[in-house]
Amino acid sequence: MAKKYLDERGQFTEPAGGSGTVTSDQITDATTVGKSVLTAADAAAARTAIGAVAIGTTGTTAMAGNKIPTATERGGVLQQTAVTDAAAAPTQQDFNGLLAKLRTAGILAT
């Protein structure tokens, strides 16, 4: 027995249509893109069908959400960890540590 549903008049009725296979070409109100998604062989093909930008590293691809960009990729400087104030006259090691942080931040060339 087919399941019934409550129609707009409050009457229980059986759904219209019959059983069988419906192909994507038989869906009259589906767009070409929608039909391509329905028939896509895999997720990559579905992304291609909707024109999604691929994840990658070129100018025509998107960057993954969990990727940490380099100074060159981000085109700017990120705030670095704090450097403690010197308690006395800075040593060569203190100075070189500061230079290393500036290089890591992309402020100075390596």
TORPA-4810 file (N, C-alpha, C, O; in nm, 3 decimals):
<nodes>
NODE_1_0.084_-0.117_0.000_0.000_0.000_0.000_0.090_0.125_0.000_0.185_0.134_0.077_M
NODE_2_0.058_0.218_-0.087_0.137_0.340_-0.098_0.112_0.431_0.021_0.002_0.433_0.077_A
NODE_3_0.213_0.506_0.058_0.198_0.602_0.166_0.109_0.716_0.118_0.112_0.753_0.001_K
NODE_4_0.031_0.769_0.209_-0.057_0.880_0.176_-0.006_1.006_0.245_0.066_0.999_0.345_K
NODE_5_-0.044_1.119_0.191_-0.007_1.245_0.252_-0.131_1.334_0.259_-0.231_1.308_0.192_Y
NODE_6_-0.122_1.437_0.339_-0.233_1.530_0.357_-0.221_1.639_0.251_-0.121_1.711_0.247_L
NODE_7_-0.322_1.650_0.164_-0.315_1.750_0.057_-0.362_1.887_0.105_-0.397_1.904_0.222_D
NODE_8_-0.364_1.984_0.013_-0.399_2.122_0.049_-0.544_2.138_0.097_-0.577_2.239_0.159_E
NODE_9_-0.629_2.039_0.069_-0.769_2.044_0.115_-0.789_1.970_0.247_-0.901_1.964_0.298_R
NODE_10_-0.680_1.914_0.302_-0.690_1.840_0.425_-0.734_1.696_0.406_-0.775_1.631_0.502_G
NODE_11_-0.726_1.647_0.286_-0.765_1.509_0.253_-0.641_1.422_0.239_-0.539_1.466_0.187_Q
NODE_12_-0.652_1.298_0.287_-0.542_1.204_0.266_-0.549_1.155_0.122_-0.655_1.113_0.075_F
NODE_13_-0.439_1.159_0.055_-0.435_1.117_-0.085_-0.303_1.049_-0.114_-0.204_1.067_-0.042_T
NODE_14_-0.303_0.971_-0.221_-0.179_0.904_-0.263_-0.104_0.997_-0.355_-0.164_1.073_-0.431_E
NODE_15_0.028_0.992_-0.350_0.106_1.079_-0.438_0.085_1.040_-0.584_0.065_0.924_-0.618_P
NODE_16_0.090_1.141_-0.670_0.077_1.116_-0.814_0.203_1.053_-0.866_0.306_1.053_-0.799_A
NODE_17_0.196_0.998_-0.984_0.312_0.938_-1.047_0.317_0.790_-1.023_0.237_0.735_-0.947_G
NODE_18_0.406_0.729_-1.086_0.417_0.585_-1.073_0.558_0.546_-1.037_0.644_0.631_-1.012_G
NODE_19_0.580_0.420_-1.036_0.713_0.370_-1.005_0.792_0.358_-1.134_0.735_0.363_-1.243_S
NODE_20_0.919_0.342_-1.122_1.004_0.327_-1.238_1.125_0.416_-1.231_1.147_0.487_-1.132_G
NODE_21_1.202_0.412_-1.334_1.326_0.489_-1.340_1.302_0.622_-1.409_1.233_0.630_-1.511_T
NODE_22_1.358_0.726_-1.352_1.351_0.859_-1.412_1.494_0.900_-1.445_1.581_0.896_-1.358_V
NODE_23_1.519_0.938_-1.568_1.652_0.983_-1.607_1.660_1.135_-1.590_1.558_1.203_-1.581_T
NODE_24_1.780_1.186_-1.587_1.797_1.331_-1.572_1.737_1.406_-1.690_1.691_1.519_-1.673_S
NODE_25_1.734_1.346_-1.807_1.675_1.412_-1.925_1.524_1.425_-1.913_1.463_1.509_-1.979_D
NODE_26_1.461_1.342_-1.828_1.317_1.347_-1.811_1.273_1.453_-1.710_1.154_1.480_-1.696_Q
NODE_27_1.367_1.512_-1.641_1.333_1.618_-1.545_1.323_1.747_-1.624_1.423_1.808_-1.661_I
NODE_28_1.200_1.788_-1.649_1.178_1.898_-1.743_1.219_2.035_-1.689_1.249_2.125_-1.767_T
NODE_29_1.221_2.052_-1.557_1.257_2.184_-1.505_1.400_2.190_-1.452_1.435_2.285_-1.381_D
NODE_30_1.481_2.091_-1.484_1.622_2.092_-1.444_1.704_2.168_-1.548_1.682_2.154_-1.668_A
NODE_31_1.797_2.247_-1.501_1.885_2.319_-1.593_1.992_2.225_-1.646_2.008_2.113_-1.597_T
NODE_32_2.063_2.270_-1.746_2.174_2.190_-1.800_2.278_2.164_-1.692_2.331_2.053_-1.682_T
NODE_33_2.306_2.266_-1.611_2.403_2.250_-1.502_2.351_2.149_-1.401_2.425_2.062_-1.356_V
NODE_34_2.225_2.160_-1.364_2.165_2.067_-1.269_2.172_1.924_-1.319_2.202_1.832_-1.242_G
NODE_35_2.144_1.903_-1.446_2.151_1.769_-1.503_2.295_1.718_-1.503_2.320_1.599_-1.482_K
NODE_36_2.391_1.809_-1.527_2.532_1.769_-1.523_2.573_1.726_-1.384_2.651_1.632_-1.369_S
NODE_37_2.523_1.794_-1.281_2.553_1.755_-1.143_2.491_1.619_-1.113_2.555_1.534_-1.051_V
NODE_38_2.367_1.599_-1.157_2.300_1.470_-1.133_2.374_1.353_-1.197_2.374_1.243_-1.143_L
NODE_39_2.436_1.377_-1.310_2.502_1.267_-1.382_2.653_1.264_-1.365_2.721_1.184_-1.428_T
NODE_40_2.705_1.352_-1.280_2.850_1.357_-1.258_2.900_1.225_-1.202_2.837_1.164_-1.115_A
NODE_41_3.015_1.182_-1.252_3.073_1.055_-1.209_3.127_1.061_-1.067_3.128_0.961_-0.996_A
NODE_42_3.172_1.178_-1.025_3.229_1.192_-0.890_3.223_1.339_-0.847_3.173_1.424_-0.921_D
NODE_43_3.273_1.366_-0.728_3.268_1.502_-0.673_3.345_1.601_-0.759_3.302_1.716_-0.776_A
NODE_44_3.458_1.559_-0.813_3.538_1.649_-0.898_3.459_1.689_-1.022_3.462_1.805_-1.063_A
NODE_45_3.389_1.594_-1.082_3.308_1.623_-1.200_3.191_1.715_-1.165_3.154_1.801_-1.244_A
NODE_46_3.133_1.698_-1.046_3.024_1.786_-1.002_3.075_1.928_-0.981_3.007_2.024_-1.018_A
NODE_47_3.195_1.942_-0.922_3.253_2.076_-0.904_3.278_2.142_-1.039_3.256_2.262_-1.056_R
NODE_48_3.326_2.063_-1.134_3.348_2.116_-1.269_3.216_2.161_-1.330_3.210_2.265_-1.395_T
NODE_49_3.111_2.082_-1.310_2.980_2.114_-1.368_2.927_2.248_-1.318_2.864_2.321_-1.394_A
NODE_50_2.952_2.280_-1.192_2.901_2.408_-1.138_3.001_2.521_-1.151_2.975_2.634_-1.110_I
NODE_51_3.117_2.490_-1.209_3.217_2.595_-1.229_3.292_2.633_-1.104_3.342_2.744_-1.093_G
NODE_52_3.300_2.541_-1.007_3.371_2.570_-0.883_3.520_2.584_-0.910_3.576_2.513_-0.994_A
NODE_53_3.583_2.673_-0.840_3.726_2.693_-0.853_3.798_2.580_-0.781_3.762_2.543_-0.669_V
NODE_54_3.899_2.526_-0.845_3.976_2.417_-0.786_4.064_2.467_-0.672_4.105_2.583_-0.671_A
NODE_55_4.091_2.379_-0.577_4.184_2.411_-0.469_4.325_2.389_-0.523_4.353_2.284_-0.581_I
NODE_56_4.411_2.485_-0.505_4.546_2.472_-0.558_4.633_2.589_-0.517_4.610_2.652_-0.414_G
NODE_57_4.733_2.616_-0.598_4.829_2.720_-0.561_4.855_2.820_-0.673_4.948_2.900_-0.663_T
NODE_58_4.775_2.818_-0.779_4.797_2.912_-0.889_4.701_3.029_-0.879_4.614_3.032_-0.791_T
NODE_59_4.715_3.124_-0.967_4.630_3.241_-0.967_4.486_3.212_-1.005_4.399_3.297_-0.984_G
NODE_60_4.459_3.095_-1.061_4.323_3.061_-1.102_4.260_2.957_-1.010_4.153_2.904_-1.040_T
NODE_61_4.325_2.927_-0.898_4.270_2.828_-0.805_4.252_2.892_-0.668_4.312_2.995_-0.637_T
NODE_62_4.171_2.829_-0.586_4.145_2.879_-0.452_4.243_2.819_-0.351_4.296_2.710_-0.373_A
NODE_63_4.267_2.890_-0.243_4.356_2.841_-0.139_4.273_2.765_-0.036_4.165_2.809_0.003_M
NODE_64_4.324_2.651_0.007_4.256_2.572_0.109_4.241_2.653_0.237_4.329_2.732_0.271_A
NODE_65_4.130_2.634_0.306_4.102_2.710_0.427_4.199_2.685_0.540_4.212_2.769_0.629_G
NODE_66_4.268_2.572_0.539_4.360_2.541_0.648_4.506_2.567_0.610_4.597_2.533_0.686_N
NODE_67_4.530_2.628_0.494_4.666_2.656_0.451_4.715_2.784_0.517_4.641_2.882_0.528_K
NODE_68_4.839_2.783_0.562_4.901_2.903_0.619_4.986_2.964_0.508_5.088_2.907_0.469_I
NODE_69_4.946_3.081_0.458_5.018_3.140_0.346_5.156_3.193_0.386_5.178_3.235_0.500_P
NODE_70_5.246_3.190_0.290_5.378_3.249_0.312_5.366_3.401_0.300_5.263_3.452_0.258_T
NODE_71_5.471_3.472_0.337_5.471_3.618_0.326_5.448_3.661_0.182_5.378_3.759_0.158_A
NODE_72_5.506_3.589_0.088_5.488_3.622_-0.054_5.345_3.600_-0.097_5.288_3.683_-0.168_T
NODE_73_5.284_3.488_-0.055_5.147_3.456_-0.094_5.046_3.555_-0.036_4.949_3.591_-0.103_E
NODE_74_5.067_3.598_0.087_4.968_3.685_0.150_4.990_3.831_0.112_4.899_3.913_0.128_R
NODE_75_5.108_3.865_0.061_5.134_4.000_0.015_5.140_4.102_0.127_5.121_4.222_0.102_G
NODE_76_5.165_4.059_0.245_5.170_4.152_0.356_5.239_4.090_0.475_5.296_3.981_0.465_G
NODE_77_5.235_4.157_0.585_5.306_4.115_0.704_5.205_4.073_0.810_5.106_4.142_0.835_V
NODE_78_5.231_3.959_0.872_5.150_3.915_0.984_5.219_3.953_1.113_5.342_3.958_1.120_L
NODE_79_5.140_3.980_1.215_5.198_4.013_1.344_5.272_3.891_1.397_5.221_3.779_1.395_Q
NODE_80_5.392_3.913_1.444_5.475_3.805_1.496_5.463_3.799_1.647_5.403_3.885_1.710_Q
NODE_81_5.522_3.695_1.703_5.520_3.682_1.849_5.599_3.796_1.910_5.689_3.853_1.848_T
NODE_82_5.565_3.829_2.032_5.629_3.941_2.101_5.776_3.913_2.128_5.816_3.799_2.153_A
NODE_83_5.854_4.017_2.122_5.995_4.012_2.160_6.006_4.089_2.291_5.965_4.205_2.300_V
NODE_84_6.059_4.023_2.391_6.067_4.090_2.522_6.166_4.206_2.517_6.264_4.204_2.443_T
NODE_85_6.137_4.304_2.597_6.226_4.420_2.607_6.358_4.375_2.670_6.361_4.290_2.759_D
NODE_86_6.466_4.434_2.622_6.598_4.403_2.677_6.609_4.458_2.819_6.570_4.572_2.845_A
NODE_87_6.663_4.376_2.908_6.682_4.419_3.048_6.813_4.495_3.064_6.832_4.568_3.161_A
NODE_88_6.901_4.476_2.968_7.031_4.543_2.972_7.069_4.575_2.828_6.985_4.564_2.738_A
NODE_89_7.192_4.614_2.807_7.237_4.642_2.672_7.220_4.516_2.586_7.259_4.408_2.628_A
NODE_90_7.161_4.530_2.465_7.139_4.412_2.382_7.270_4.345_2.341_7.372_4.411_2.318_P
NODE_91_7.263_4.216_2.333_7.379_4.138_2.288_7.364_4.110_2.139_7.260_4.138_2.079_T
NODE_92_7.468_4.055_2.081_7.462_4.016_1.940_7.351_3.912_1.921_7.279_3.915_1.821_Q
NODE_93_7.337_3.821_2.016_7.233_3.718_2.008_7.094_3.782_2.011_7.006_3.740_1.936_Q
NODE_94_7.073_3.882_2.096_6.945_3.953_2.101_6.915_4.020_1.967_6.803_4.012_1.915_D
NODE_95_7.015_4.086_1.912_6.999_4.157_1.786_6.969_4.059_1.672_6.880_4.083_1.591_F
NODE_96_7.045_3.951_1.667_7.023_3.851_1.561_6.886_3.784_1.575_6.824_3.749_1.475_N
NODE_97_6.839_3.766_1.697_6.705_3.711_1.718_6.597_3.803_1.664_6.500_3.758_1.605_G
NODE_98_6.616_3.934_1.686_6.521_4.031_1.632_6.525_4.031_1.480_6.420_4.034_1.415_L
NODE_99_6.643_4.028_1.421_6.655_4.023_1.275_6.588_3.896_1.219_6.522_3.902_1.115_L
NODE_100_6.603_3.784_1.286_6.542_3.658_1.242_6.389_3.671_1.240_6.324_3.625_1.147_A
NODE_101_6.333_3.735_1.343_6.188_3.754_1.347_6.142_3.847_1.234_6.037_3.823_1.175_K
NODE_102_6.218_3.950_1.205_6.183_4.041_1.095_6.189_3.969_0.960_6.107_3.994_0.873_L
NODE_103_6.285_3.880_0.943_6.294_3.800_0.819_6.177_3.704_0.807_6.119_3.688_0.700_R
NODE_104_6.143_3.640_0.918_6.031_3.545_0.919_5.901_3.617_0.883_5.816_3.561_0.814_T
NODE_105_5.887_3.741_0.929_5.767_3.819_0.901_5.764_3.872_0.758_5.662_3.924_0.713_A
NODE_106_5.875_3.859_0.686_5.881_3.908_0.550_5.914_4.055_0.540_5.905_4.114_0.432_G
NODE_107_5.954_4.116_0.652_5.990_4.258_0.651_6.130_4.277_0.593_6.155_4.374_0.522_I
NODE_108_6.220_4.184_0.625_6.357_4.189_0.571_6.378_4.070_0.478_6.323_3.962_0.499_L
NODE_109_6.457_4.092_0.374_6.493_3.981_0.284_6.589_3.888_0.356_6.656_3.928_0.451_A
NODE_110_6.594_3.766_0.312_6.686_3.669_0.375_6.821_3.671_0.306_6.911_3.597_0.344_T
</nodes>
